[in-house]
Amino acid sequence: MTLGTCLPALVACNVTSPPGYTFAAETGTTATSSGESAADQDGVTPPFVTGSTDAAAVCGDGVIDPGEGCDDGNLEPDDGCDASCTPIAAVEWTYTHNGGAGKDDVACGVAIDGEGRVFVVGAEVVQSRDAWIVALAPDGHELWRKTIDSAGLDDAFADVVVDAAGRVFAAGHEELAPGLRSPVIRAFTGEGADLWKFSEPVAVAGASGIDGLAVADGALYSTGSEAGPQVRLAIRRHDPDSGVALWKTTTAASASHAYAGGIAEAGAQMIAAGAAELGGVLHPLLVRVEHDGTLVTTQIEAARAGAWSDVAPIGSEGEVLATGRIEPTPGAGFDVAVRRISGADEPRWSQTIDHVAGFDAGRGVAVGAGEAVFAAGAVTSESGDLEIFGALLSGPGELRWTHVNANAGLGLEDHGAAAAFGPGFVVLAGDEQVPGEGANVWVRRFRAE
């Protein structure tokens, strides 16, 4: 999850196969708040025929008849199969947080440990903008929460990961002097105790920081943007016991500027996803490095405008899943893009999702059991407002269901930012505008089916 795609919310945080789908508008149902029932959730109808062509077919009889996408034996609307036998998201709980100043607070990254605890990072506005992390129990209640202000200026976390030992790593930037943003990683125990801090001095003002984290090969890897006359994508390998950077590789990928998104293990290599600027336009970018930092390839998708925001490992042979935004044709607006990419950077499949208006974007992606894929992002509604968006897909790219949190009221911009899988569930995190409170942190857990 990039700072470039997440943090603006703080002011207001190849051939496609199978083809993309165009969905109907959301229903406008109000989302639940913390601790409320999962009833009355809204979701966007997946591409299933909801009326049976067989007169004998009965929705709710437990038999999936022709024309039904599911049939769970009841007509309950919010348990994963609605009353028209269409698969929908099954919401388990929703957590929200309004910071003490009642201003813009956002979630930018989410991770889940082996106990099912959910760790969410982002930023909270108090006197200044501060980095923020919360730990939620599997049932959604708060276990602990921290706000970190390094020097009274601008601080934010953009991503979080948890290793096999239960250590929690949160990364982003800290501003120690006006305009000078340094990349930062902080490590915590699962109970919230501080372990170590990594920070790297910068000499040039600009959007330096760490945008993505990954645990692989016994190490912690980070990717971020490094400000300068030419913005460069940076990849680091860190000692997970101390945070020390063992090496750093940077590249502009033969472009004017290169910006980071996420990072993931890809077989014996690491792959960073982001965007490269060509002629003033951003294009999707993939960068591969060896575990020793040797730059292997840089690949810019020059034929289409867009950007990759996040990447996750899937399958074998170095395959990954990437999500971001793609402009299918010039001037047509951006669509949510999810792509499975081979170890040779060739697309296995691409799924583009055009909601109902001109700007849609994927911002976080995760892979779960059975190669299930969950993508988080934001889509534009018919009213012109951005809405929180999530989509569950299969490993081969089949769309199972989508979910839109339709925030009632015009001019309320919401953003989905991060996705994670737990045992039997998925989590979508972002921010939701509330009148009089600015943006609030928003986290929702669904059944992973």
N, C-alpha and C positions, 0 to 999 in steps of 0.2 A: 504494500500500500504506500504510494508515494506521498511525500509532503506536498508535491505539486498538485495532486488531485484531492488531498484531504484538507489542507490548511486553508484554501480559499473559503471553505465553509465557515471558518472561524470569523471571517469578516461579515458574513451574512448570517471548518476543518476542511489470393489464389482462388481456385474454384471452390465454392461452398458445397459441401456434401455431408450430411443431408441439407436441404435448403433451409433458409431461415424462415421464421414464421412471423406474421403480423397479428397482433393481439387486439382484442377489444379494449375499451377503456375500463378503468377500475370502477367499482361500484360506489365508492365514496363513503364506505363504512368507517366509522371512527375507530382508531386503534386503541387497544387497552393500555393502561398504565401499570406501574409496578403492582404485583400482587392481585390484579384483577383476573377475572375469568378469561379464558381464551375464546369465549363466544364472540360472535359478530366480527370476526376477522374477515378481511376481504382478500381475495386473490384473483389473479388473472387467469382466465380459462385457457388451459392448454389445448393443443389442436386435436381434440377428440370430438367425434360426433356424439352429442349428448342425448339425442333422441333415437331410440331403437328402431331399426327397420323391420323388426320381427314383432308382429302383434302379440306374440306370446311372451316376449321379453318383459321382465318386471324388475325395475331398479329396487334394490333392497332385499332381494331374495338370496343373496350370497353367491349367485352364479353370474359370471361375466358373460353376458350375451353379446351378440354382434351389435356394434355401435356403442357399447359401454367401455369406458376406459378403466373402470374398477367396479367392484360390488362387494361391500364389506358386510352385507346382511342387515344394514339399517339405513335410515334416512337422516342420520345426524349430519349437520352441515359442516362441522369443524374438526372431524376426526381423521382427515386424510382422504376421504371419499365423500363427495357431497350428495345431496338428494337427487341430483340428475346423473349420478354414477360417473362423475368426472373427478379425476385425481386432483386434490388441492393440498396446500400445506396444512399440516396439523400442528397448531401452535400450542406449546406447553406453558410458556410464561414469557412475560415482557418486563424488562427492568429499565427504568429511566432515572436520570440524575440531572438536577438543576443545581449548578454551583452556587456558592454563597453570595456571589455578586448578582446572580440572576441574569447573567449575560450569556455569551456564546460558549458552550461547552460541547466537545465532540469526541466521538470514539473513532480511532483510525486503525487500530489493530486488535486482533483477538487470537487467543491460543487456549488450548484445553489440555490439562495434565491427565495422568493416568487414573486419578481419582474422580475425574469428571468436573473438577473445578475450572471455572471460566475466568481467564485473565484478560482484561480489556485495558487498552492504553489510548491516550489521546491528549487533550489539552483542556484546561479549565481557566476561565478568566476570573481572577480575583482582583488584586491591584494591577497586576500585569497578566500576561498570558503565561500559564505555568504548565509544565508536564504533569500528567495525571495517570494513575494506574489504580485499578480496583480488582479485587479478587471476589468472585461470586461462587457460592456453593452450588452444587448440582440442581438445587431447587430454586435458584435465582436470588437468594438473599445475600447481602453483603457480608463478607468475612473480614476484609480489611481494605483500606483505601489510603493512598498517599498523593499529596500534591507537592511538586518539587519546583522551587524557584531558585535558580542558581545565582543571579545577580540583579534581580528586580527588573529584568528585561523580558525578552521573548524566549520561551522554552516550550517544547512540545515533543511528545513521543509519537512516532509514526508506525512502529511495528513491534511485535512481541512474539517470542518463541519460548518453549519450555523443553529442556533436555530430559534424557532418561533418568537423571538423578533428581529431577524435580526442581532444578534451578530455573528461575524466570529471568529472561533477558529482554529488556525494553530499550529501544533505540529511537533516536530522533536528532534534535539539535538543541543547543543551549546558546544563548546570546550573552557573551561576557562583556562586550563593548558595543555601543550602538552600531548596528549594521553588520557586525562580525558574528556570524553564526558558525559555531563549531560542531562537528559531528560528535555525538555522545552515545554511549551505551551504559546502562546501569544494570547490575545483576542483583537479584533478590532471592531469598529462600521462598518456598511456597507459602510460608507464613508471614512474609513481608519484611523480614530482616535484611538490611543492606549487606551486600557481599563485596562488591567493588564497582568502580566507575572507570570507564575509558573516555577520554576526550582528546581531541587533536586540535592544536592551535591553527588558526587560519589567518592569512595576511590580507585577504581581499574581501571586501564586502560583497554580499550576495547570498544566494540560497544554498549554502553548503549544509550538509546534514546526512544522516543515514536514513534510508527509505525502506530497506528490506533486510531481514535476517533469516538465516537458515542454520540448522545444526546438521553437520555431516562430517564423516571421516574423522570423528573424534575431536572436531573443532567447531568453532562458531564462525560463521561467515556473514559479512555485511556488504551491502551495496548502497551507494548514495551518490549524490551530485556534488561536485567540487567546483566552487565558483572561481572565476578567473576571466581573462579576456576571451577564453574559449572554455565554456562549461564542459567538464569532462565527467564521464561515468567512472566511479571508483569502486573497486572490489577489494575487500580486506579479509584476511584470515586471522582470527583471534584465538589466543589461548583461553579456553573457557574457564580456567581456574583464576585468571588474573585480568583478562580483558586486553592484555598486551597485543598489539597488532604485529603479527609475525611477518607479514608482507602486505604490500598494497600495489595493485595494478590499476592504471587509469587509461582511458581511451576516449577520444572524441569520435571514433569510428568513421574517420574521413568525412565528417559532417561539420557544419558550423558549430553546433553544440550537441552534446549528448547528455541525456537526463536519465536518472535511474528510476526503476520501479521496484520489482521484487527480485529475489534470488532463490534458487533451488538447486539441490543436487541432481545431476543428470548423468547417471552412471559413474564413470571414473572422473567426471568433470563437474564444474559448477556452471550454471547458466544464469545470467542476469538479464532481465527484461526491462525495457524502458522505451525511450523515444529519441530519435535523432532529428535535428533540424536541417532541412534542405530547402534553400531558397525561402527561408522564413516560414516554412510549413513543417509541422511535426509528422514523422513517419515511424511506424513500429520498428523497434530495434531489439536484437538478441545478441548477447555477448557471451562467448564461452571461454573459460579459463581452466587450466589444469589445477589440481589441488596444490601445486607448488607456486601458482600465480602466473604461469606462462600463458600468454594470450593465444588462444587457438583460432577463433573466428569472430568476426563481427558481421552481422547480416541486417541490412536495412531494407524494409519493404517499401521500395521507392514508388511502386505503382499505386499505392493507396495512402491517403493521409490517415493519421491515427496515432495511437500510442498503446503500449502494453503497460499495465499498472501492477500486475502481480503474476506470479508463476509458481507452480507446485509440481513435484515429481509424480509420475504415474507409470504403471506398468514396469517394463524392463527395457534394457538396451538404451538407456539414457533418454527415454521419452519424458516429456513434461506437458502440463496444461498451462496455457496462458490466457489471461483475460485482459480486456481493455476496451478501447473504442476504435471502430473502423468506419471510414466513410466509403460506402459501397460504390457510389459514383460522385464525381465532383459536384459540390453544391447541394447534395441530397441530405445533408445532416449525418450525424454519427449514430451508429447502432452499437448495442452491447455485443461484444465479440468474445467467443470462447473457442479456443483452438487446441487440438492435440497435435503435438509436434514431435517428430521422430528424433533420434539421436543425431541425424544428419541435417537437422533443422528443416525438414520437409513436413508439410502439413499432412497428418493422417486424416483429419476432418476439421471442418470449421462450422460453427453454429453462430449465426448472427441473429439478433433479436431486435426488431424494430417495434417499439411500443406503439404510440399513436402520434408522436410529434417529432421534432427535428433533432433533439440531442439526447442520446442514451449512452451510457458508458458502464462497462464492468470495472470494478476497482479492487476486488479481492476474490481469490479462488482457493478452494481446498479440495482434497481428494480423500475419500473415506473407504470403508470396507467394500469389497467387490468392485472397486474402481468407480464408485459413485462420485459425482462431481457436483460441487455447490459453488455458485458464483454470486457475488454480491455487487451491487452497483446502484445507479440512479437512472431513472427514466423520466421523460417529460410527459405530463398528462395533457389532456385536451385543454385544460385551463392555462397551460403554459408553465406550470410549476413543476419543479423536480420532486420526485417521490422515491422513497427507499424501495429497492428492488432486490429480489433473490430468485434464483433459478436452480432447480435440481435436475441434473442430467445423468445419463448412464455413461459408462466408459466408452462405448461406441458412438456417443453423441446424441442419443435419443433424449428429447426433452420430456421430462416426467411431469413437472409442475412449475409454475412461477408464482411469486407472491409480491404484491405491491401494497405498501402501507400508505393508503390514500389519506393524507392529512387534510381534513376539512378546512376550507377557507382559502381565498385567493392570496397569492403573494407569499406563501409559506414554502420555502425551499428546504427540502430534506435530502439527505445523502446516505446511501448505503456504502460502507467503506471496507468491510472486512468479513471474511468467512472462515469457519473452522468446523471440523468434525470431532465429535466425541463418540463414546460407545453408544450407538443407537440414536444419536441426535446430531443436529447441525445448529450452529449459532450464526446469526447475522447481526452485525454491529454497525452503527453509524450515528447520525444526529437527526433530530426532529425539531422543527420550529414550533414554539409555543408562544402565543401572543402575550406580551409583557415579560417574557423570560428569555427571549432570544432562542438560540439553539440549545437543546438538551441532549445529553448522551442518551442513546437508545440502543437496547440490546434485546434480541428476541431469540428464543430457543424453539426449534421445531423437531418433530420426530423425523428421523432420516429414512423415509420410505416413500 
